[in-house]
């Protein structure tokens, strides 16, 4: 997780086309989406295990 964030930030800082901020925003957006999807999956697993135990 930390490794992928650091590689994305390095890629943005190495980019010399003048769109560093755009690529950084895209990287952060992808990170936010992946975090939300992971949290959603964890919550679904939690609810399913809670439902099956009752």
Secondary structure, 3 states (H helix, E strand, C coil): CHHHHHHHHHHHHHCCCCCHHHHHHHHHHHHHHHHHHHHHHHHHHHHHHHHHHC
